[in-house]
Amino acid sequence: MANPILLPAIPWAQVSLRPVSPADVSMMEGRRTEMVASMTPYWVASYSTGSLLPVHSGLFDAFAMKADARGAPFLAYDPWRPRPIAMNTGSPLSGTKAGGGAFTGQAVLDEIIDSRNVQISGLPASFKFSAGDYIEFRMSLLVRSLHLVVENATATSGGVATLEIMFGLDTQNFTTSASVHLEKPSAVMMIDPGSVEAPKSLGNREASFSATEVFFS
């Protein structure tokens, strides 16, 4: 499988990136409702633009062709929240790690306490996480796991933070060998067949598509 490609640098007008948690619900008369979660949670996304200039339209068309079912998967992230909310200055993450060295948004996975709680290091001192921040765990270019931080947290003076995440990390396929990424955290996705729309007329030059996460081993 080809390496994943990047989203084109075009002005996105609307983005939806959300997790899906498969579950079966049983509505039982005279008793409480029963719900059973099943299968692996996954991410889905939809992207749409405003009216595009020709150069942006060309970039979109090239991306849609490259990310076709005959092409490569792509890295889906949320352009509205490309890095932790409290640390987002509008520029890529930078600074100095508490232990020394340049910080570019990558951290170390020290411990998987359990699937929903992890300890990471290699952060700047007092680095802040907010509920709703994205975090990516990466074993390789194609093996990535995207999660949300669900409770506020702050790194220690030594650059260590304990985070609660949802949904749980797949501990059968992800270990402490995974790297942690906070700059444009991404999921590996493929465009849903037939979802690409890119009309070109005087009244409409807006483009859109939807996508679903895919898993590689």
Secondary structure, DSSP 8 states (H G I E B T S, - for coil): ----EE--SS-EEEEEEEEE--EEEE--TTS--EEEE-S--EEEEEEEESS--HHHHHHHHHHHHHTSTTS--EEE--TTSSS-GGG--SS----B-TTSSB-SSEEEEEEEEETTEEEEE---TT-EE-TT-EEEEESSSS-EEEEEE-S-EE--TTS-EEEEEES---TTT--TTSEEE-SS--EEEEE-TT--B---SSS----EEEEEE----
